[in-house]
Structures are given as structure tokens and as C-alpha cells.
Amino acid sequence: MVLYERQTSDEQTTGQTREFNGIGFNGPDSRYLSWCSRWILDGNHLNRKHLEKCSSRLPKYWRQVQELIKEKSGN
């Protein structure tokens, strides 16, 4: 969810990465991971198939998540 929040509002709406700034999802993952994020925000849960697909795509974003943790902790 924190990666989705870092997408621009246009990217969130269209599910397409338009700015290659190293923030949020990359181009190939944007459509699917944005859809999953909106699905969760609407109060739904991902099934096993979707959880597996997300699990295989999300590890590459560990650096962004680490940066956000540091920002929120004040370090």
C-alpha cells in the first residue's frame, strides 16, 4: 500500500507508470499491483493466487520500503 501511495494520482488511476523516477511501481508491475492496491483499499482481500503473484513481484521494492520506514521513524 505504501508503494501505491507513492504513485502519482494519474498512475494510480490508470495503473500505468508514466514517470520513471524510482518511486512506486515500475512499468511492468504497475497495472497489476495498482489493481491489487485498489482492491484492498475497497475493503477486499486477495485470494491465494493474487497473494502469490504479489509476493513474487514485491521483493524488488525493498529499498523503497526501507526508505519509508526510515522517514517515518525520523532517521
N, CA, C and O atoms as a Tripos MOL2 file, in Angstrom:
@<TRIPOS>MOLECULE
protein
  300   299    75     0     0
PROTEIN
NO_CHARGES

@<TRIPOS>ATOM
      1 N           0.8160   -1.1870    0.0000 N.3       1 MET1
      2 CA          0.0000    0.0000    0.0000 C.3       1 MET1
      3 C           0.8690    1.2640    0.0000 C.2       1 MET1
      4 O           0.5240    2.2520   -0.6490 O.2       1 MET1
      5 N           1.9820    1.2350    0.7170 N.am      2 VAL2
      6 CA          2.8350    2.4230    0.7590 C.3       2 VAL2
      7 C           3.4440    2.7130   -0.6110 C.2       2 VAL2
      8 O           3.6700    3.8740   -0.9510 O.2       2 VAL2
      9 N           3.7070    1.6880   -1.3870 N.am      3 LEU3
     10 CA          4.2310    1.9000   -2.7420 C.3       3 LEU3
     11 C           3.1530    2.4940   -3.6430 C.2       3 LEU3
     12 O           3.4340    3.3800   -4.4510 O.2       3 LEU3
     13 N           1.9380    2.0140   -3.5070 N.am      4 TYR4
     14 CA          0.8200    2.5440   -4.2860 C.3       4 TYR4
     15 C           0.6140    4.0280   -3.9610 C.2       4 TYR4
     16 O           0.3590    4.8330   -4.8560 O.2       4 TYR4
     17 N           0.7260    4.3810   -2.6800 N.am      5 GLU5
     18 CA          0.5540    5.7650   -2.2610 C.3       5 GLU5
     19 C           1.6240    6.6750   -2.8560 C.2       5 GLU5
     20 O           1.4080    7.8790   -2.9960 O.2       5 GLU5
     21 N           2.7660    6.1120   -3.2030 N.am      6 ARG6
     22 CA          3.8500    6.9120   -3.7890 C.3       6 ARG6
     23 C           3.6480    7.1410   -5.2870 C.2       6 ARG6
     24 O           4.3250    7.9870   -5.8710 O.2       6 ARG6
     25 N           2.7370    6.4080   -5.9150 N.am      7 GLN7
     26 CA          2.4340    6.6220   -7.3260 C.3       7 GLN7
     27 C           1.7490    7.9860   -7.4650 C.2       7 GLN7
     28 O           1.1010    8.4530   -6.5280 O.2       7 GLN7
     29 N           1.8900    8.6160   -8.6190 N.am      8 THR8
     30 CA          1.1370    9.8520   -8.8550 C.3       8 THR8
     31 C          -0.3410    9.4970   -8.9640 C.2       8 THR8
     32 O          -0.6790    8.3380   -9.2050 O.2       8 THR8
     33 N          -1.2220   10.4710   -8.7920 N.am      9 SER9
     34 CA         -2.6560   10.1830   -8.8830 C.3       9 SER9
     35 C          -3.0230    9.6690  -10.2690 C.2       9 SER9
     36 O          -3.9070    8.8210  -10.3960 O.2       9 SER9
     37 N          -2.3670   10.1620  -11.2990 N.am     10 ASP10
     38 CA         -2.6050    9.6770  -12.6550 C.3      10 ASP10
     39 C          -2.1980    8.2080  -12.7690 C.2      10 ASP10
     40 O          -2.9160    7.4020  -13.3610 O.2      10 ASP10
     41 N          -1.0540    7.8720  -12.2040 N.am     11 GLU11
     42 CA         -0.5890    6.4800  -12.2470 C.3      11 GLU11
     43 C          -1.5260    5.5760  -11.4500 C.2      11 GLU11
     44 O          -1.7800    4.4420  -11.8550 O.2      11 GLU11
     45 N          -2.0360    6.0600  -10.3350 N.am     12 GLN12
     46 CA         -2.9760    5.2710   -9.5470 C.3      12 GLN12
     47 C          -4.2530    5.0080  -10.3310 C.2      12 GLN12
     48 O          -4.7910    3.9010  -10.3040 O.2      12 GLN12
     49 N          -4.7310    6.0210  -11.0240 N.am     13 THR13
     50 CA         -5.9770    5.9020  -11.7830 C.3      13 THR13
     51 C          -5.8260    4.9880  -12.9940 C.2      13 THR13
     52 O          -6.6710    4.1270  -13.2350 O.2      13 THR13
     53 N          -4.7610    5.1740  -13.7480 N.am     14 THR14
     54 CA         -4.5980    4.4190  -14.9940 C.3      14 THR14
     55 C          -3.9090    3.0780  -14.8040 C.2      14 THR14
     56 O          -4.0430    2.1840  -15.6390 O.2      14 THR14
     57 N          -3.1640    2.9320  -13.6960 N.am     15 GLY15
     58 CA         -2.4020    1.7000  -13.4960 C.3      15 GLY15
     59 C          -1.1750    1.6290  -14.3840 C.2      15 GLY15
     60 O          -0.6170    0.5510  -14.5870 O.2      15 GLY15
     61 N          -0.7490    2.7660  -14.9150 N.am     16 GLN16
     62 CA          0.4240    2.8040  -15.7850 C.3      16 GLN16
     63 C           1.4530    3.7640  -15.2140 C.2      16 GLN16
     64 O           1.1180    4.8720  -14.7970 O.2      16 GLN16
     65 N           2.7080    3.3300  -15.1970 N.am     17 THR17
     66 CA          3.7840    4.1930  -14.7490 C.3      17 THR17
     67 C           4.1320    5.1530  -15.8730 C.2      17 THR17
     68 O           4.4480    4.7340  -16.9860 O.2      17 THR17
     69 N           4.0710    6.4350  -15.5750 N.am     18 ARG18
     70 CA          4.3520    7.4510  -16.5900 C.3      18 ARG18
     71 C           5.6070    8.2290  -16.2720 C.2      18 ARG18
     72 O           6.2260    8.8150  -17.1600 O.2      18 ARG18
     73 N           5.9890    8.2380  -14.9950 N.am     19 GLU19
     74 CA          7.2050    8.9430  -14.5880 C.3      19 GLU19
     75 C           8.1980    7.9140  -14.0800 C.2      19 GLU19
     76 O           7.9040    7.1780  -13.1370 O.2      19 GLU19
     77 N           9.3500    7.8560  -14.6840 N.am     20 PHE20
     78 CA         10.3730    6.8940  -14.2990 C.3      20 PHE20
     79 C          11.3140    7.5590  -13.3060 C.2      20 PHE20
     80 O          12.4300    7.9570  -13.6400 O.2      20 PHE20
     81 N          10.8160    7.6690  -12.0450 N.am     21 ASN21
     82 CA         11.5260    8.4000  -11.0110 C.3      21 ASN21
     83 C          11.9990    7.5060   -9.8640 C.2      21 ASN21
     84 O          12.5020    8.0030   -8.8570 O.2      21 ASN21
     85 N          11.8400    6.1940  -10.0140 N.am     22 GLY22
     86 CA         12.2810    5.2790   -8.9680 C.3      22 GLY22
     87 C          11.3710    5.2580   -7.7570 C.2      22 GLY22
     88 O          11.7410    4.7350   -6.7060 O.2      22 GLY22
     89 N          10.1780    5.8240   -7.8990 N.am     23 ILE23
     90 CA          9.2220    5.8630   -6.7910 C.3      23 ILE23
     91 C           7.9620    5.1230   -7.2110 C.2      23 ILE23
     92 O           7.4470    5.3220   -8.3120 O.2      23 ILE23
     93 N           7.4710    4.2640   -6.3200 N.am     24 GLY24
     94 CA          6.2730    3.4880   -6.6260 C.3      24 GLY24
     95 C           6.6310    2.2660   -7.4650 C.2      24 GLY24
     96 O           7.7570    1.7700   -7.4110 O.2      24 GLY24
     97 N           5.6650    1.7900   -8.2390 N.am     25 PHE25
     98 CA          5.8500    0.5770   -9.0310 C.3      25 PHE25
     99 C           6.5490    0.8800  -10.3560 C.2      25 PHE25
    100 O           6.4440    1.9860  -10.8850 O.2      25 PHE25
    101 N           7.2630   -0.1180  -10.8830 N.am     26 ASN26
    102 CA          7.8590    0.0410  -12.2070 C.3      26 ASN26
    103 C           6.7990   -0.2340  -13.2770 C.2      26 ASN26
    104 O           5.6910   -0.6690  -12.9610 O.2      26 ASN26
    105 N           7.1340    0.0140  -14.5110 N.am     27 GLY27
    106 CA          6.1820   -0.1320  -15.6170 C.3      27 GLY27
    107 C           5.5160   -1.4910  -15.7170 C.2      27 GLY27
    108 O           4.2880   -1.5620  -15.7710 O.2      27 GLY27
    109 N           6.2930   -2.5860  -15.7440 N.am     28 PRO28
    110 CA          5.6710   -3.8990  -15.8940 C.3      28 PRO28
    111 C           4.7630   -4.3030  -14.7210 C.2      28 PRO28
    112 O           3.8120   -5.0590  -14.9150 O.2      28 PRO28
    113 N           5.0430   -3.8130  -13.5230 N.am     29 ASP29
    114 CA          4.2510   -4.1960  -12.3430 C.3      29 ASP29
    115 C           3.0970   -3.2460  -12.0620 C.2      29 ASP29
    116 O           2.1660   -3.5960  -11.3360 O.2      29 ASP29
    117 N           3.1490   -2.0740  -12.6190 N.am     30 SER30
    118 CA          2.2220   -1.0130  -12.2350 C.3      30 SER30
    119 C           0.7510   -1.3790  -12.3770 C.2      30 SER30
    120 O          -0.0320   -1.1770  -11.4490 O.2      30 SER30
    121 N           0.3800   -1.9030  -13.5020 N.am     31 ARG31
    122 CA         -1.0450   -2.2000  -13.7370 C.3      31 ARG31
    123 C          -1.5730   -3.2200  -12.7370 C.2      31 ARG31
    124 O          -2.6130   -3.0050  -12.1150 O.2      31 ARG31
    125 N          -0.8620   -4.3220  -12.5830 N.am     32 TYR32
    126 CA         -1.3420   -5.3870  -11.7030 C.3      32 TYR32
    127 C          -1.2980   -4.9730  -10.2320 C.2      32 TYR32
    128 O          -2.2710   -5.1660   -9.5030 O.2      32 TYR32
    129 N          -0.1680   -4.4020   -9.7950 N.am     33 LEU33
    130 CA         -0.0500   -4.0480   -8.3830 C.3      33 LEU33
    131 C          -0.9500   -2.8730   -8.0150 C.2      33 LEU33
    132 O          -1.4020   -2.7860   -6.8730 O.2      33 LEU33
    133 N          -1.2200   -1.9770   -8.9480 N.am     34 SER34
    134 CA         -2.1870   -0.9010   -8.6910 C.3      34 SER34
    135 C          -3.5850   -1.4830   -8.5360 C.2      34 SER34
    136 O          -4.3400   -1.0680   -7.6560 O.2      34 SER34
    137 N          -3.9330   -2.4470   -9.3910 N.am     35 TRP35
    138 CA         -5.2350   -3.0980   -9.2780 C.3      35 TRP35
    139 C          -5.3730   -3.7680   -7.9090 C.2      35 TRP35
    140 O          -6.4010   -3.6260   -7.2460 O.2      35 TRP35
    141 N          -4.3370   -4.4990   -7.4880 N.am     36 CYS36
    142 CA         -4.3800   -5.1700   -6.1810 C.3      36 CYS36
    143 C          -4.5240   -4.1470   -5.0570 C.2      36 CYS36
    144 O          -5.2760   -4.3710   -4.1070 O.2      36 CYS36
    145 N          -3.8170   -3.0410   -5.1570 N.am     37 SER37
    146 CA         -3.8930   -1.9960   -4.1270 C.3      37 SER37
    147 C          -5.2920   -1.4040   -4.0470 C.2      37 SER37
    148 O          -5.8320   -1.2370   -2.9530 O.2      37 SER37
    149 N          -5.8870   -1.0850   -5.2000 N.am     38 ARG38
    150 CA         -7.2510   -0.5440   -5.2010 C.3      38 ARG38
    151 C          -8.2410   -1.5690   -4.6450 C.2      38 ARG38
    152 O          -9.1730   -1.2030   -3.9290 O.2      38 ARG38
    153 N          -8.0460   -2.8390   -4.9680 N.am     39 TRP39
    154 CA         -8.9100   -3.9130   -4.4820 C.3      39 TRP39
    155 C          -8.8880   -3.9520   -2.9500 C.2      39 TRP39
    156 O          -9.9320   -4.0610   -2.3080 O.2      39 TRP39
    157 N          -7.6920   -3.8600   -2.3800 N.am     40 ILE40
    158 CA         -7.5360   -3.8680   -0.9220 C.3      40 ILE40
    159 C          -8.1360   -2.6010   -0.3110 C.2      40 ILE40
    160 O          -8.8210   -2.6700    0.7090 O.2      40 ILE40
    161 N          -7.8850   -1.4520   -0.9240 N.am     41 LEU41
    162 CA         -8.4390   -0.1940   -0.4170 C.3      41 LEU41
    163 C          -9.9670   -0.1980   -0.4130 C.2      41 LEU41
    164 O         -10.5940    0.4830    0.3980 O.2      41 LEU41
    165 N         -10.5540   -0.9620   -1.3150 N.am     42 ASP42
    166 CA        -12.0150   -1.0800   -1.3620 C.3      42 ASP42
    167 C         -12.5460   -2.0440   -0.3030 C.2      42 ASP42
    168 O         -13.7490   -2.3010   -0.2520 O.2      42 ASP42
    169 N         -11.6590   -2.5800    0.5460 N.am     43 GLY43
    170 CA        -12.0890   -3.4450    1.6430 C.3      43 GLY43
    171 C         -12.1000   -4.9250    1.3120 C.2      43 GLY43
    172 O         -12.6230   -5.7260    2.0870 O.2      43 GLY43
    173 N         -11.5370   -5.2980    0.1880 N.am     44 ASN44
    174 CA        -11.4960   -6.6990   -0.2270 C.3      44 ASN44
    175 C         -10.1900   -7.3530    0.2070 C.2      44 ASN44
    176 O          -9.2580   -6.6830    0.6510 O.2      44 ASN44
    177 N         -10.1450   -8.6590    0.0710 N.am     45 HIS45
    178 CA         -8.9410   -9.4260    0.3790 C.3      45 HIS45
    179 C          -8.4550  -10.1160   -0.8890 C.2      45 HIS45
    180 O          -9.2530  -10.4750   -1.7550 O.2      45 HIS45
    181 N          -7.1550  -10.2950   -0.9910 N.am     46 LEU46
    182 CA         -6.5890  -11.0130   -2.1310 C.3      46 LEU46
    183 C          -6.6790  -12.5070   -1.8820 C.2      46 LEU46
    184 O          -6.4780  -12.9690   -0.7590 O.2      46 LEU46
    185 N          -6.9820  -13.2650   -2.9310 N.am     47 ASN47
    186 CA         -7.0000  -14.7180   -2.7850 C.3      47 ASN47
    187 C          -5.5720  -15.2480   -2.8990 C.2      47 ASN47
    188 O          -4.6330  -14.4860   -3.1260 O.2      47 ASN47
    189 N          -5.4240  -16.5360   -2.7410 N.am     48 ARG48
    190 CA         -4.0880  -17.1540   -2.7310 C.3      48 ARG48
    191 C          -3.3100  -16.8660   -4.0120 C.2      48 ARG48
    192 O          -2.1230  -16.5440   -3.9630 O.2      48 ARG48
    193 N          -3.9780  -16.9810   -5.1540 N.am     49 LYS49
    194 CA         -3.3180  -16.7460   -6.4520 C.3      49 LYS49
    195 C          -2.7400  -15.3300   -6.5210 C.2      49 LYS49
    196 O          -1.5970  -15.1380   -6.9370 O.2      49 LYS49
    197 N          -3.5310  -14.3510   -6.1140 N.am     50 HIS50
    198 CA         -3.0710  -12.9630   -6.1650 C.3      50 HIS50
    199 C          -1.9740  -12.7030   -5.1380 C.2      50 HIS50
    200 O          -1.0360  -11.9550   -5.4140 O.2      50 HIS50
    201 N          -2.0780  -13.3080   -3.9640 N.am     51 LEU51
    202 CA         -1.0230  -13.1590   -2.9550 C.3      51 LEU51
    203 C           0.3010  -13.7110   -3.4720 C.2      51 LEU51
    204 O           1.3570  -13.1180   -3.2490 O.2      51 LEU51
    205 N           0.2420  -14.8470   -4.1620 N.am     52 GLU52
    206 CA          1.4660  -15.4390   -4.7170 C.3      52 GLU52
    207 C           2.0740  -14.5380   -5.7880 C.2      52 GLU52
    208 O           3.2900  -14.3530   -5.8320 O.2      52 GLU52
    209 N           1.2270  -13.9780   -6.6510 N.am     53 LYS53
    210 CA          1.7370  -13.0780   -7.6940 C.3      53 LYS53
    211 C           2.3490  -11.8260   -7.0860 C.2      53 LYS53
    212 O           3.3990  -11.3680   -7.5360 O.2      53 LYS53
    213 N           1.7050  -11.2720   -6.0710 N.am     54 CYS54
    214 CA          2.2530  -10.0780   -5.4020 C.3      54 CYS54
    215 C           3.5640  -10.4200   -4.7130 C.2      54 CYS54
    216 O           4.5200   -9.6470   -4.7790 O.2      54 CYS54
    217 N           3.6170  -11.5650   -4.0570 N.am     55 SER55
    218 CA          4.8340  -11.9610   -3.3360 C.3      55 SER55
    219 C           6.0240  -12.0950   -4.2690 C.2      55 SER55
    220 O           7.1600  -11.8370   -3.8710 O.2      55 SER55
    221 N           5.7720  -12.4920   -5.4950 N.am     56 SER56
    222 CA          6.8970  -12.6430   -6.4200 C.3      56 SER56
    223 C           7.3380  -11.2960   -6.9990 C.2      56 SER56
    224 O           8.4720  -11.1670   -7.4620 O.2      56 SER56
    225 N           6.4640  -10.3030   -6.9770 N.am     57 ARG57
    226 CA          6.7960   -9.0010   -7.5690 C.3      57 ARG57
    227 C           7.3170   -7.9820   -6.5600 C.2      57 ARG57
    228 O           8.0910   -7.0980   -6.9260 O.2      57 ARG57
    229 N           6.9110   -8.0880   -5.3090 N.am     58 LEU58
    230 CA          7.2180   -7.0460   -4.3290 C.3      58 LEU58
    231 C           8.6490   -7.0170   -3.7970 C.2      58 LEU58
    232 O           9.1100   -5.9370   -3.4260 O.2      58 LEU58
    233 N           9.3820   -8.1270   -3.7350 N.am     59 PRO59
    234 CA         10.7370   -8.0520   -3.1560 C.3      59 PRO59
    235 C          11.6540   -7.0150   -3.8010 C.2      59 PRO59
    236 O          12.5270   -6.4740   -3.1220 O.2      59 PRO59
    237 N          11.4850   -6.7280   -5.0730 N.am     60 LYS60
    238 CA         12.3720   -5.7600   -5.7390 C.3      60 LYS60
    239 C          12.1890   -4.3390   -5.2180 C.2      60 LYS60
    240 O          13.0000   -3.4630   -5.5170 O.2      60 LYS60
    241 N          11.1390   -4.1030   -4.4470 N.am     61 TYR61
    242 CA         10.8580   -2.7650   -3.9280 C.3      61 TYR61
    243 C          11.3260   -2.5870   -2.4840 C.2      61 TYR61
    244 O          10.9510   -1.6120   -1.8330 O.2      61 TYR61
    245 N          12.1320   -3.5070   -1.9820 N.am     62 TRP62
    246 CA         12.5420   -3.4640   -0.5760 C.3      62 TRP62
    247 C          13.2520   -2.1610   -0.2250 C.2      62 TRP62
    248 O          13.0910   -1.6590    0.8880 O.2      62 TRP62
    249 N          14.0280   -1.6080   -1.1430 N.am     63 ARG63
    250 CA         14.7730   -0.3850   -0.8380 C.3      63 ARG63
    251 C          13.8270    0.8010   -0.5990 C.2      63 ARG63
    252 O          14.0390    1.5990    0.3150 O.2      63 ARG63
    253 N          12.7940    0.9050   -1.4200 N.am     64 GLN64
    254 CA         11.8130    1.9710   -1.2250 C.3      64 GLN64
    255 C          11.1060    1.8300    0.1210 C.2      64 GLN64
    256 O          10.9000    2.8150    0.8300 O.2      64 GLN64
    257 N          10.7410    0.6020    0.4600 N.am     65 VAL65
    258 CA         10.0570    0.3590    1.7290 C.3      65 VAL65
    259 C          10.9840    0.6980    2.8960 C.2      65 VAL65
    260 O          10.5510    1.2900    3.8840 O.2      65 VAL65
    261 N          12.2360    0.3270    2.7830 N.am     66 GLN66
    262 CA         13.2160    0.6410    3.8170 C.3      66 GLN66
    263 C          13.3520    2.1590    3.9900 C.2      66 GLN66
    264 O          13.4240    2.6490    5.1170 O.2      66 GLN66
    265 N          13.3860    2.8950    2.8900 N.am     67 GLU67
    266 CA         13.4620    4.3600    2.9580 C.3      67 GLU67
    267 C          12.2410    4.9390    3.6720 C.2      67 GLU67
    268 O          12.3730    5.8560    4.4830 O.2      67 GLU67
    269 N          11.0650    4.4120    3.3760 N.am     68 LEU68
    270 CA          9.8460    4.9060    4.0180 C.3      68 LEU68
    271 C           9.8470    4.6230    5.5190 C.2      68 LEU68
    272 O           9.3870    5.4470    6.3090 O.2      68 LEU68
    273 N          10.3580    3.4710    5.9080 N.am     69 ILE69
    274 CA         10.4510    3.1390    7.3300 C.3      69 ILE69
    275 C          11.3730    4.1300    8.0340 C.2      69 ILE69
    276 O          11.0600    4.6140    9.1220 O.2      69 ILE69
    277 N          12.5040    4.4280    7.4100 N.am     70 LYS70
    278 CA         13.4370    5.4010    7.9850 C.3      70 LYS70
    279 C          12.7960    6.7830    8.1040 C.2      70 LYS70
    280 O          12.9500    7.4610    9.1200 O.2      70 LYS70
    281 N          12.0770    7.1910    7.0590 N.am     71 GLU71
    282 CA         11.4170    8.5020    7.0790 C.3      71 GLU71
    283 C          10.4100    8.5900    8.2240 C.2      71 GLU71
    284 O          10.3590    9.5940    8.9350 O.2      71 GLU71
    285 N           9.6170    7.5470    8.4000 N.am     72 LYS72
    286 CA          8.5780    7.5520    9.4240 C.3      72 LYS72
    287 C           9.1420    7.4620   10.8310 C.2      72 LYS72
    288 O           8.5190    7.9330   11.7820 O.2      72 LYS72
    289 N          10.3300    6.8520   10.9700 N.am     73 SER73
    290 CA         10.9300    6.7480   12.2950 C.3      73 SER73
    291 C          11.7970    7.9590   12.6250 C.2      73 SER73
    292 O          12.3130    8.0700   13.7370 O.2      73 SER73
    293 N          11.9590    8.8620   11.6660 N.am     74 GLY74
    294 CA         12.7260   10.0820   11.8940 C.3      74 GLY74
    295 C          14.2190    9.9190   11.7230 C.2      74 GLY74
    296 O          14.9740   10.7870   12.1600 O.2      74 GLY74
    297 N          14.6750    8.8500   11.1100 N.am     75 ASN75
    298 CA         16.1200    8.6230   10.8920 C.3      75 ASN75
    299 C          16.5310    9.0020    9.4950 C.2      75 ASN75
    300 O          17.7030    8.8770    9.1410 O.2      75 ASN75
@<TRIPOS>BOND
     1     1     2 1
     2     2     3 1
     3     3     4 2
     4     3     5 am
     5     5     6 1
     6     6     7 1
     7     7     8 2
     8     7     9 am
     9     9    10 1
    10    10    11 1
    11    11    12 2
    12    11    13 am
    13    13    14 1
    14    14    15 1
    15    15    16 2
    16    15    17 am
    17    17    18 1
    18    18    19 1
    19    19    20 2
    20    19    21 am
    21    21    22 1
    22    22    23 1
    23    23    24 2
    24    23    25 am
    25    25    26 1
    26    26    27 1
    27    27    28 2
    28    27    29 am
    29    29    30 1
    30    30    31 1
    31    31    32 2
    32    31    33 am
    33    33    34 1
    34    34    35 1
    35    35    36 2
    36    35    37 am
    37    37    38 1
    38    38    39 1
    39    39    40 2
    40    39    41 am
    41    41    42 1
    42    42    43 1
    43    43    44 2
    44    43    45 am
    45    45    46 1
    46    46    47 1
    47    47    48 2
    48    47    49 am
    49    49    50 1
    50    50    51 1
    51    51    52 2
    52    51    53 am
    53    53    54 1
    54    54    55 1
    55    55    56 2
    56    55    57 am
    57    57    58 1
    58    58    59 1
    59    59    60 2
    60    59    61 am
    61    61    62 1
    62    62    63 1
    63    63    64 2
    64    63    65 am
    65    65    66 1
    66    66    67 1
    67    67    68 2
    68    67    69 am
    69    69    70 1
    70    70    71 1
    71    71    72 2
    72    71    73 am
    73    73    74 1
    74    74    75 1
    75    75    76 2
    76    75    77 am
    77    77    78 1
    78    78    79 1
    79    79    80 2
    80    79    81 am
    81    81    82 1
    82    82    83 1
    83    83    84 2
    84    83    85 am
    85    85    86 1
    86    86    87 1
    87    87    88 2
    88    87    89 am
    89    89    90 1
    90    90    91 1
    91    91    92 2
    92    91    93 am
    93    93    94 1
    94    94    95 1
    95    95    96 2
    96    95    97 am
    97    97    98 1
    98    98    99 1
    99    99   100 2
   100    99   101 am
   101   101   102 1
   102   102   103 1
   103   103   104 2
   104   103   105 am
   105   105   106 1
   106   106   107 1
   107   107   108 2
   108   107   109 am
   109   109   110 1
   110   110   111 1
   111   111   112 2
   112   111   113 am
   113   113   114 1
   114   114   115 1
   115   115   116 2
   116   115   117 am
   117   117   118 1
   118   118   119 1
   119   119   120 2
   120   119   121 am
   121   121   122 1
   122   122   123 1
   123   123   124 2
   124   123   125 am
   125   125   126 1
   126   126   127 1
   127   127   128 2
   128   127   129 am
   129   129   130 1
   130   130   131 1
   131   131   132 2
   132   131   133 am
   133   133   134 1
   134   134   135 1
   135   135   136 2
   136   135   137 am
   137   137   138 1
   138   138   139 1
   139   139   140 2
   140   139   141 am
   141   141   142 1
   142   142   143 1
   143   143   144 2
   144   143   145 am
   145   145   146 1
   146   146   147 1
   147   147   148 2
   148   147   149 am
   149   149   150 1
   150   150   151 1
   151   151   152 2
   152   151   153 am
   153   153   154 1
   154   154   155 1
   155   155   156 2
   156   155   157 am
   157   157   158 1
   158   158   159 1
   159   159   160 2
   160   159   161 am
   161   161   162 1
   162   162   163 1
   163   163   164 2
   164   163   165 am
   165   165   166 1
   166   166   167 1
   167   167   168 2
   168   167   169 am
   169   169   170 1
   170   170   171 1
   171   171   172 2
   172   171   173 am
   173   173   174 1
   174   174   175 1
   175   175   176 2
   176   175   177 am
   177   177   178 1
   178   178   179 1
   179   179   180 2
   180   179   181 am
   181   181   182 1
   182   182   183 1
   183   183   184 2
   184   183   185 am
   185   185   186 1
   186   186   187 1
   187   187   188 2
   188   187   189 am
   189   189   190 1
   190   190   191 1
   191   191   192 2
   192   191   193 am
   193   193   194 1
   194   194   195 1
   195   195   196 2
   196   195   197 am
   197   197   198 1
   198   198   199 1
   199   199   200 2
   200   199   201 am
   201   201   202 1
   202   202   203 1
   203   203   204 2
   204   203   205 am
   205   205   206 1
   206   206   207 1
   207   207   208 2
   208   207   209 am
   209   209   210 1
   210   210   211 1
   211   211   212 2
   212   211   213 am
   213   213   214 1
   214   214   215 1
   215   215   216 2
   216   215   217 am
   217   217   218 1
   218   218   219 1
   219   219   220 2
   220   219   221 am
   221   221   222 1
   222   222   223 1
   223   223   224 2
   224   223   225 am
   225   225   226 1
   226   226   227 1
   227   227   228 2
   228   227   229 am
   229   229   230 1
   230   230   231 1
   231   231   232 2
   232   231   233 am
   233   233   234 1
   234   234   235 1
   235   235   236 2
   236   235   237 am
   237   237   238 1
   238   238   239 1
   239   239   240 2
   240   239   241 am
   241   241   242 1
   242   242   243 1
   243   243   244 2
   244   243   245 am
   245   245   246 1
   246   246   247 1
   247   247   248 2
   248   247   249 am
   249   249   250 1
   250   250   251 1
   251   251   252 2
   252   251   253 am
   253   253   254 1
   254   254   255 1
   255   255   256 2
   256   255   257 am
   257   257   258 1
   258   258   259 1
   259   259   260 2
   260   259   261 am
   261   261   262 1
   262   262   263 1
   263   263   264 2
   264   263   265 am
   265   265   266 1
   266   266   267 1
   267   267   268 2
   268   267   269 am
   269   269   270 1
   270   270   271 1
   271   271   272 2
   272   271   273 am
   273   273   274 1
   274   274   275 1
   275   275   276 2
   276   275   277 am
   277   277   278 1
   278   278   279 1
   279   279   280 2
   280   279   281 am
   281   281   282 1
   282   282   283 1
   283   283   284 2
   284   283   285 am
   285   285   286 1
   286   286   287 1
   287   287   288 2
   288   287   289 am
   289   289   290 1
   290   290   291 1
   291   291   292 2
   292   291   293 am
   293   293   294 1
   294   294   295 1
   295   295   296 2
   296   295   297 am
   297   297   298 1
   298   298   299 1
   299   299   300 2
@<TRIPOS>SUBSTRUCTURE
     1 MET1         2 RESIDUE 1 A MET
     2 VAL2         6 RESIDUE 1 A VAL
     3 LEU3        10 RESIDUE 1 A LEU
     4 TYR4        14 RESIDUE 1 A TYR
     5 GLU5        18 RESIDUE 1 A GLU
     6 ARG6        22 RESIDUE 1 A ARG
     7 GLN7        26 RESIDUE 1 A GLN
     8 THR8        30 RESIDUE 1 A THR
     9 SER9        34 RESIDUE 1 A SER
    10 ASP10       38 RESIDUE 1 A ASP
    11 GLU11       42 RESIDUE 1 A GLU
    12 GLN12       46 RESIDUE 1 A GLN
    13 THR13       50 RESIDUE 1 A THR
    14 THR14       54 RESIDUE 1 A THR
    15 GLY15       58 RESIDUE 1 A GLY
    16 GLN16       62 RESIDUE 1 A GLN
    17 THR17       66 RESIDUE 1 A THR
    18 ARG18       70 RESIDUE 1 A ARG
    19 GLU19       74 RESIDUE 1 A GLU
    20 PHE20       78 RESIDUE 1 A PHE
    21 ASN21       82 RESIDUE 1 A ASN
    22 GLY22       86 RESIDUE 1 A GLY
    23 ILE23       90 RESIDUE 1 A ILE
    24 GLY24       94 RESIDUE 1 A GLY
    25 PHE25       98 RESIDUE 1 A PHE
    26 ASN26      102 RESIDUE 1 A ASN
    27 GLY27      106 RESIDUE 1 A GLY
    28 PRO28      110 RESIDUE 1 A PRO
    29 ASP29      114 RESIDUE 1 A ASP
    30 SER30      118 RESIDUE 1 A SER
    31 ARG31      122 RESIDUE 1 A ARG
    32 TYR32      126 RESIDUE 1 A TYR
    33 LEU33      130 RESIDUE 1 A LEU
    34 SER34      134 RESIDUE 1 A SER
    35 TRP35      138 RESIDUE 1 A TRP
    36 CYS36      142 RESIDUE 1 A CYS
    37 SER37      146 RESIDUE 1 A SER
    38 ARG38      150 RESIDUE 1 A ARG
    39 TRP39      154 RESIDUE 1 A TRP
    40 ILE40      158 RESIDUE 1 A ILE
    41 LEU41      162 RESIDUE 1 A LEU
    42 ASP42      166 RESIDUE 1 A ASP
    43 GLY43      170 RESIDUE 1 A GLY
    44 ASN44      174 RESIDUE 1 A ASN
    45 HIS45      178 RESIDUE 1 A HIS
    46 LEU46      182 RESIDUE 1 A LEU
    47 ASN47      186 RESIDUE 1 A ASN
    48 ARG48      190 RESIDUE 1 A ARG
    49 LYS49      194 RESIDUE 1 A LYS
    50 HIS50      198 RESIDUE 1 A HIS
    51 LEU51      202 RESIDUE 1 A LEU
    52 GLU52      206 RESIDUE 1 A GLU
    53 LYS53      210 RESIDUE 1 A LYS
    54 CYS54      214 RESIDUE 1 A CYS
    55 SER55      218 RESIDUE 1 A SER
    56 SER56      222 RESIDUE 1 A SER
    57 ARG57      226 RESIDUE 1 A ARG
    58 LEU58      230 RESIDUE 1 A LEU
    59 PRO59      234 RESIDUE 1 A PRO
    60 LYS60      238 RESIDUE 1 A LYS
    61 TYR61      242 RESIDUE 1 A TYR
    62 TRP62      246 RESIDUE 1 A TRP
    63 ARG63      250 RESIDUE 1 A ARG
    64 GLN64      254 RESIDUE 1 A GLN
    65 VAL65      258 RESIDUE 1 A VAL
    66 GLN66      262 RESIDUE 1 A GLN
    67 GLU67      266 RESIDUE 1 A GLU
    68 LEU68      270 RESIDUE 1 A LEU
    69 ILE69      274 RESIDUE 1 A ILE
    70 LYS70      278 RESIDUE 1 A LYS
    71 GLU71      282 RESIDUE 1 A GLU
    72 LYS72      286 RESIDUE 1 A LYS
    73 SER73      290 RESIDUE 1 A SER
    74 GLY74      294 RESIDUE 1 A GLY
    75 ASN75      298 RESIDUE 1 A ASN
